[in-house]
Amino acid sequence: MPETTSNATVVAPMPPLSSRDRILHSGKHLFARNGYENTSTVAIAREAGTSESQLMKHFGSKQGLLAAIFDRGWANIIQRVKDSRAPASSPERLLGVLDAMIHEVESDPELKELIALEARRVRKDSHDVLMSHGYRQFADLLQGILTEMRNQGQLRHDANLDVVRVAIMGMTEGLLREQVVAKRSECHADYSSADIRKMLETVIPALSQDAHPLKAVNQ
């Protein structure tokens, strides 16, 4: 019989996740499903197939793990901004940055749950409010764009940059948060991510001296 030759492509197996990555994945999953306070480090280590001592070695504490989860999420958002095409103007760039945040949390529902329900609140194991390094980087990115807008005459001269940054970020997070809350309560939030983008397209031009409509940047 003629010899047959297989043309099937051999796909190399993915390397196994490190214990650190397994803990990150398990922590994000359990925090999103059960809440930070209701999740023990023992449960996280068990789901990750490792020991509690490994969790402490890599992250120092449960709050350190949560900070690392947020840092990775914000790093992914910032990377999405870098990978998108450069907008023509600073207001469009501002819209693009917020749009990248919306895209990332929609593609990662567990991250969306954590940003909505677990970010920046006082916890039982600490009197401090958790402000992850990644979030501060994202806030600095927004602040830089707003500064450019001010320097280019595209932002009202009497607007406080901190107020504008916090207002825009707070509105975006608030709209995402209500979607999450609505799934867990009787709260009504019947709108989509596309509706959030339309709202941002309406609000951002109002910040500039000469308002004109913007279009969302395709990610």
Secondary structure, 3 states (H helix, E strand, C coil): CCCCCCCCCCCCCCCCCCHHHHHHHHHHHHHHHHCCCCCCHHHHHHHHCCCHHHHHHHHCCHHHHHHHHHHHHHHHHHHHHHHCCCCCCHHHHHHHHHHHHHHHHHHCHHHHHHHHHCCCCCECCECCCCCCHHHHHHHHHHHHHHHHHHHCCCCCCCCCHHHHHHHHHHHHHHHHHHHHHHHHCCCCCCCCHHHHHHHHHHHHHHHCCCCCCCCCCCC
